[in-house]
Amino acid sequence: MEIIKERTRVESVRFQHGFDWSLKERHSGFGFEVDEDGNLLNANPDAVKNFTACKTGKVDGKPIIDMGVERIEQSWMEPAEGKCHCGRTVVLSDGWRNDCECGSVYNIVGQQLTDPRTWGEETGEHWTDLQRI
């Protein structure tokens, strides 16, 4: 298999301005995606209305607590992709097998595997036993 896209780590940083109805119940109110300086990123009129109300300290006449801007960091792996011998692209996910529409099976690094129905023959297992893994 020819690897056409390497597996890569993606990192993301975003900011959220939170407002809670109560200090006892975290994340019980509103959360808005903002930039690093706390400016609202969503231009939807309802979001702007709610954000503006939250900034006053009251929403629909009820007090709301400004919890400030939180930095949220995330990272994840984007799987590699490979070109099967039939020409189709196969996403090489973290699963234990990655199937191509043509019937070929590959592992996470793009090595072609034997037909899964033959798995376990050398140990006396039946391939259906391995489906529960």
TIDO-267938 format. One record per residue (C-alpha): residue number from 1; residue in one letter; x negated, y, z. Coordinates in steps of 0.02 Angstrom, whole numbers, plus 50000, padded with zeros to 5 digits. Layout:
N
+-----+-----+-------+-------+-------+
|   n | res |    c1 |    c2 |    c3 |
+-----+-----+-------+-------+-------+
| NUM |   A |     X |     Y |     Z |
...
+-----+-----+-------+-------+-------+
! end
This chain:
133
+-----+-----+-------+-------+-------+
|   n | res |    c1 |    c2 |    c3 |
+-----+-----+-------+-------+-------+
|   1 |   M | 50000 | 50000 | 50000 |
|   2 |   E | 49939 | 50174 | 49958 |
|   3 |   I | 49964 | 50296 | 50102 |
|   4 |   I | 50035 | 50456 | 50026 |
|   5 |   K | 50065 | 50551 | 50188 |
|   6 |   E | 49962 | 50523 | 50345 |
|   7 |   R | 50043 | 50508 | 50516 |
|   8 |   T | 50030 | 50678 | 50601 |
|   9 |   R | 50063 | 50754 | 50771 |
|  10 |   V | 50181 | 50903 | 50765 |
|  11 |   E | 50181 | 51030 | 50906 |
|  12 |   S | 50316 | 51158 | 50937 |
|  13 |   V | 50333 | 51304 | 51056 |
|  14 |   R | 50498 | 51393 | 51081 |
|  15 |   F | 50573 | 51508 | 51211 |
|  16 |   Q | 50741 | 51502 | 51297 |
|  17 |   H | 50824 | 51635 | 51405 |
|  18 |   G | 50935 | 51550 | 51533 |
|  19 |   F | 51080 | 51616 | 51636 |
|  20 |   D | 51161 | 51508 | 51771 |
|  21 |   W | 51327 | 51522 | 51860 |
|  22 |   S | 51247 | 51460 | 52020 |
|  23 |   L | 51073 | 51432 | 52091 |
|  24 |   K | 51131 | 51260 | 52151 |
|  25 |   E | 51176 | 51202 | 51975 |
|  26 |   R | 51030 | 51232 | 51858 |
|  27 |   H | 51073 | 51248 | 51673 |
|  28 |   S | 51257 | 51274 | 51716 |
|  29 |   G | 51284 | 51431 | 51613 |
|  30 |   F | 51206 | 51493 | 51453 |
|  31 |   G | 51043 | 51465 | 51360 |
|  32 |   F | 50987 | 51571 | 51214 |
|  33 |   E | 50843 | 51543 | 51095 |
|  34 |   V | 50734 | 51698 | 51102 |
|  35 |   D | 50563 | 51754 | 51043 |
|  36 |   E | 50414 | 51771 | 51159 |
|  37 |   D | 50471 | 51946 | 51209 |
|  38 |   G | 50648 | 51888 | 51253 |
|  39 |   N | 50736 | 51953 | 51097 |
|  40 |   L | 50885 | 51850 | 51042 |
|  41 |   L | 50850 | 51749 | 50883 |
|  42 |   N | 51030 | 51698 | 50844 |
|  43 |   A | 51124 | 51836 | 50751 |
|  44 |   N | 51292 | 51748 | 50766 |
|  45 |   P | 51416 | 51879 | 50833 |
|  46 |   D | 51477 | 51764 | 50973 |
|  47 |   A | 51298 | 51730 | 51028 |
|  48 |   V | 51259 | 51917 | 51028 |
|  49 |   K | 51419 | 51952 | 51128 |
|  50 |   N | 51379 | 51817 | 51258 |
|  51 |   F | 51195 | 51867 | 51271 |
|  52 |   T | 51242 | 52050 | 51296 |
|  53 |   A | 51369 | 52002 | 51430 |
|  54 |   C | 51242 | 51892 | 51519 |
|  55 |   K | 51115 | 52034 | 51520 |
|  56 |   T | 51243 | 52142 | 51617 |
|  57 |   G | 51251 | 52010 | 51755 |
|  58 |   K | 51435 | 51966 | 51727 |
|  59 |   V | 51527 | 51859 | 51601 |
|  60 |   D | 51717 | 51870 | 51598 |
|  61 |   G | 51707 | 51960 | 51765 |
|  62 |   K | 51608 | 51820 | 51849 |
|  63 |   P | 51430 | 51848 | 51911 |
|  64 |   I | 51292 | 51760 | 51816 |
|  65 |   I | 51111 | 51739 | 51871 |
|  66 |   D | 50969 | 51785 | 51753 |
|  67 |   M | 50845 | 51640 | 51760 |
|  68 |   G | 50721 | 51723 | 51643 |
|  69 |   V | 50632 | 51663 | 51487 |
|  70 |   E | 50564 | 51486 | 51487 |
|  71 |   R | 50425 | 51425 | 51371 |
|  72 |   I | 50466 | 51253 | 51302 |
|  73 |   E | 50326 | 51150 | 51224 |
|  74 |   Q | 50362 | 50991 | 51128 |
|  75 |   S | 50262 | 50871 | 51023 |
|  76 |   W | 50304 | 50718 | 50921 |
|  77 |   M | 50231 | 50606 | 50788 |
|  78 |   E | 50290 | 50618 | 50609 |
|  79 |   P | 50271 | 50445 | 50532 |
|  80 |   A | 50158 | 50406 | 50386 |
|  81 |   E | 50230 | 50365 | 50216 |
|  82 |   G | 50164 | 50241 | 50091 |
|  83 |   K | 50197 | 50191 | 49912 |
|  84 |   C | 50254 | 50010 | 49897 |
|  85 |   H | 50188 | 49903 | 49754 |
|  86 |   C | 50361 | 49928 | 49673 |
|  87 |   G | 50335 | 50117 | 49672 |
|  88 |   R | 50460 | 50162 | 49810 |
|  89 |   T | 50411 | 50267 | 49960 |
|  90 |   V | 50420 | 50179 | 50129 |
|  91 |   V | 50422 | 50276 | 50294 |
|  92 |   L | 50304 | 50187 | 50414 |
|  93 |   S | 50394 | 50214 | 50578 |
|  94 |   D | 50344 | 50155 | 50750 |
|  95 |   G | 50454 | 50002 | 50730 |
|  96 |   W | 50377 | 49830 | 50715 |
|  97 |   R | 50431 | 49817 | 50533 |
|  98 |   N | 50465 | 49937 | 50392 |
|  99 |   D | 50565 | 49867 | 50247 |
| 100 |   C | 50562 | 49923 | 50067 |
| 101 |   E | 50718 | 49906 | 49960 |
| 102 |   C | 50624 | 49780 | 49852 |
| 103 |   G | 50609 | 49660 | 50001 |
| 104 |   S | 50427 | 49695 | 50047 |
| 105 |   V | 50392 | 49721 | 50232 |
| 106 |   Y | 50253 | 49830 | 50306 |
| 107 |   N | 50188 | 49867 | 50479 |
| 108 |   I | 50156 | 50041 | 50548 |
| 109 |   V | 49986 | 50058 | 50461 |
| 110 |   G | 50048 | 50000 | 50291 |
| 111 |   Q | 49987 | 49820 | 50293 |
| 112 |   Q | 50106 | 49708 | 50197 |
| 113 |   L | 50180 | 49570 | 50305 |
| 114 |   T | 50240 | 49399 | 50252 |
| 115 |   D | 50425 | 49367 | 50231 |
| 116 |   P | 50498 | 49383 | 50408 |
| 117 |   R | 50593 | 49220 | 50383 |
| 118 |   T | 50424 | 49130 | 50393 |
| 119 |   W | 50371 | 49215 | 50555 |
| 120 |   G | 50344 | 49091 | 50695 |
| 121 |   E | 50324 | 48937 | 50585 |
| 122 |   E | 50150 | 48904 | 50654 |
| 123 |   T | 50217 | 48909 | 50834 |
| 124 |   G | 50377 | 48813 | 50804 |
| 125 |   E | 50488 | 48964 | 50826 |
| 126 |   H | 50626 | 49008 | 50706 |
| 127 |   W | 50627 | 49181 | 50627 |
| 128 |   T | 50795 | 49220 | 50707 |
| 129 |   D | 50713 | 49201 | 50878 |
| 130 |   L | 50601 | 49347 | 50834 |
| 131 |   Q | 50746 | 49461 | 50786 |
| 132 |   R | 50781 | 49492 | 50971 |
| 133 |   I | 50610 | 49571 | 50998 |
+-----+-----+-------+-------+-------+
! end
